[in-house]
Amino acid sequence: MADPVSWIVIEKGWTVLDSNGDAVGQVHEVTGDENADIFDGLSITAGMLSKNTYVPSEHVAAIREGEVVLDIPREQAERLEAFTEAAPEEQVLPESSTWYQRLAWWLTGRNR
């Protein structure tokens, strides 16, 4: 058995196993804040035509190189909610910024 690793090294395509050791999907996306070391959860996919499922970090029992083990059986993993993307963040320029700073932000698309 491989040694445990940090959530930060989880990559897209890693195998996701249920509590019985059976594969339930693959990692599609990892959610969290690396700077604050906060692991929120995973988006997993069971196949090309299936929707992504969100697995909260509370259900992650172990993380090993190349695989993530859940603490729930397949039946419960299949009933988890669909994954929804977080809303994009928007940066607001201070009122004290000059017109050319605002123009530069607008031209580079940073205001979106």
Contacts in CASP RR format, 6 or more apart in sequence:
PFRMAT RR
TARGET T0000
AUTHOR 0000-0000-0000
METHOD contacts of the structure
MODEL  1
MADPVSWIVIEKGWTVLDSNGDAVGQVHEVTGDENADIFDGLSITAGMLS
KNTYVPSEHVAAIREGEVVLDIPREQAERLEAFTEAAPEEQVLPESSTWY
QRLAWWLTGRNR
1 64 0 8 1.000
2 64 0 8 1.000
2 65 0 8 1.000
2 66 0 8 1.000
2 67 0 8 1.000
3 64 0 8 1.000
3 65 0 8 1.000
4 62 0 8 1.000
4 63 0 8 1.000
4 64 0 8 1.000
5 63 0 8 1.000
5 64 0 8 1.000
5 65 0 8 1.000
6 63 0 8 1.000
7 30 0 8 1.000
7 39 0 8 1.000
7 57 0 8 1.000
7 60 0 8 1.000
7 63 0 8 1.000
8 34 0 8 1.000
8 37 0 8 1.000
9 63 0 8 1.000
9 65 0 8 1.000
10 27 0 8 1.000
10 30 0 8 1.000
10 42 0 8 1.000
10 63 0 8 1.000
10 68 0 8 1.000
11 27 0 8 1.000
11 66 0 8 1.000
12 26 0 8 1.000
12 27 0 8 1.000
12 28 0 8 1.000
12 29 0 8 1.000
13 26 0 8 1.000
13 27 0 8 1.000
13 28 0 8 1.000
14 26 0 8 1.000
14 27 0 8 1.000
14 66 0 8 1.000
14 67 0 8 1.000
14 68 0 8 1.000
15 23 0 8 1.000
15 25 0 8 1.000
15 26 0 8 1.000
15 27 0 8 1.000
15 66 0 8 1.000
15 67 0 8 1.000
15 68 0 8 1.000
16 23 0 8 1.000
16 24 0 8 1.000
16 25 0 8 1.000
16 26 0 8 1.000
16 27 0 8 1.000
16 42 0 8 1.000
16 44 0 8 1.000
16 55 0 8 1.000
16 67 0 8 1.000
16 68 0 8 1.000
16 70 0 8 1.000
16 77 0 8 1.000
17 23 0 8 1.000
17 24 0 8 1.000
17 67 0 8 1.000
17 68 0 8 1.000
17 69 0 8 1.000
17 70 0 8 1.000
18 24 0 8 1.000
18 70 0 8 1.000
18 72 0 8 1.000
18 73 0 8 1.000
18 74 0 8 1.000
18 77 0 8 1.000
19 61 0 8 1.000
19 69 0 8 1.000
19 70 0 8 1.000
19 71 0 8 1.000
19 72 0 8 1.000
19 73 0 8 1.000
20 73 0 8 1.000
20 74 0 8 1.000
21 69 0 8 1.000
22 74 0 8 1.000
24 44 0 8 1.000
24 46 0 8 1.000
24 70 0 8 1.000
24 74 0 8 1.000
24 77 0 8 1.000
24 78 0 8 1.000
25 44 0 8 1.000
25 45 0 8 1.000
25 46 0 8 1.000
25 47 0 8 1.000
26 44 0 8 1.000
26 45 0 8 1.000
26 47 0 8 1.000
27 42 0 8 1.000
27 43 0 8 1.000
27 44 0 8 1.000
27 68 0 8 1.000
28 42 0 8 1.000
28 43 0 8 1.000
28 44 0 8 1.000
28 45 0 8 1.000
28 52 0 8 1.000
28 83 0 8 1.000
29 42 0 8 1.000
29 43 0 8 1.000
29 52 0 8 1.000
29 83 0 8 1.000
30 39 0 8 1.000
30 41 0 8 1.000
30 42 0 8 1.000
30 43 0 8 1.000
31 40 0 8 1.000
31 41 0 8 1.000
31 42 0 8 1.000
31 43 0 8 1.000
31 86 0 8 1.000
32 38 0 8 1.000
32 39 0 8 1.000
32 40 0 8 1.000
32 41 0 8 1.000
33 40 0 8 1.000
39 57 0 8 1.000
39 60 0 8 1.000
40 56 0 8 1.000
40 57 0 8 1.000
41 54 0 8 1.000
41 55 0 8 1.000
41 56 0 8 1.000
41 57 0 8 1.000
41 60 0 8 1.000
42 54 0 8 1.000
42 55 0 8 1.000
42 57 0 8 1.000
42 60 0 8 1.000
42 68 0 8 1.000
43 52 0 8 1.000
43 53 0 8 1.000
43 54 0 8 1.000
43 55 0 8 1.000
43 83 0 8 1.000
44 52 0 8 1.000
44 53 0 8 1.000
44 55 0 8 1.000
45 51 0 8 1.000
45 52 0 8 1.000
45 53 0 8 1.000
46 53 0 8 1.000
46 78 0 8 1.000
51 82 0 8 1.000
51 83 0 8 1.000
52 82 0 8 1.000
52 83 0 8 1.000
53 77 0 8 1.000
53 78 0 8 1.000
53 80 0 8 1.000
53 81 0 8 1.000
53 82 0 8 1.000
53 83 0 8 1.000
54 80 0 8 1.000
54 81 0 8 1.000
54 82 0 8 1.000
54 83 0 8 1.000
54 84 0 8 1.000
55 70 0 8 1.000
55 77 0 8 1.000
55 80 0 8 1.000
59 70 0 8 1.000
59 71 0 8 1.000
59 72 0 8 1.000
59 77 0 8 1.000
59 80 0 8 1.000
60 68 0 8 1.000
60 69 0 8 1.000
60 70 0 8 1.000
60 71 0 8 1.000
61 69 0 8 1.000
61 70 0 8 1.000
61 71 0 8 1.000
62 68 0 8 1.000
62 69 0 8 1.000
63 69 0 8 1.000
70 77 0 8 1.000
88 112 0 8 1.000
90 111 0 8 1.000
90 112 0 8 1.000
91 110 0 8 1.000
91 111 0 8 1.000
93 101 0 8 1.000
93 102 0 8 1.000
93 105 0 8 1.000
93 111 0 8 1.000
105 111 0 8 1.000
END
